[in-house]
Each structure stands twice: as structure tokens, then as C-alpha cells.
């Protein structure tokens, strides 16, 4: 696919399972926010990551300023 990168062939079954897990996570996450359970939101974060929510308009205009910016789950 990319010159200089030797990647093993994708495992179709493993790919499907991972996609299903991601979709389930996303559905749970969205349901939690849609139902107003914002106090549970940090449960979806890890301790060692940076989280930024940016408006689509900002991304389109090259403005990376986030509406929400968090450096960890705390």
C-alpha cells in the first residue's frame, strides 16, 4: 500500500471484531452524553491522554482551539 512499509495482511475477522468494539464504545459514549449523564463522562477517558473537543468550523478554518481541553481523566 505504502512504499517502504511492509504490513501484514489484515485479519478480516479481527478487524470486524475491533470495529464492533469501537462502534459499541461510541454508541455507549453518545448515549451517556445524550441522556445527560455528564458526571459519568470521565469514565471514558484514560489517565495518560490529552482530550480536545473542537468545533468543526474551527477545524475547517485551521483554528485548533478546543471548546474542551483536558490533559487526563481527572
C-alpha positions, -999 to +999 in steps of 0.1 A: +000+000+000+027+025+010+062+022-005+087+011+021+061-002+046+057-040+048+025-045+066+010-079+072-024-086+056-053-075+078-072-102+097-108-097+084-123-114+115-101-094+139-109-062+120-146-068+122-144-076+160-124-044+166-148-023+145-177-037+165-160-029+198-153+006+187-189+011+175-202-002+208-180+021+227-190+051+206-227+042+210-224+039+247-205+072+249-230+091+228-260+076+248-244+087+280-239+122+268-274+124+251-290+112+284-274+140+304-251+117+325-222+141+322-209+130+356-200+096+340-181+112+311-146+108+327-151+071+329-145+070+291-110+086+294-076+072+302-052+087+327-024+094+301-040+112+272-050+147+260-086+153+251-097+182+229-132+189+216-130+213+187-159+228+166-159+216+130-159+252+118-126+258+137-110+227+122-122+238+087-107+272+093-074+259+106-081+271+142-072+243+166-087+260+197-108+235+216-141+240+233-130+214+259-093+206+267-083+181+293-049+166+299-061+134+317-092+118+331-092+137+364 
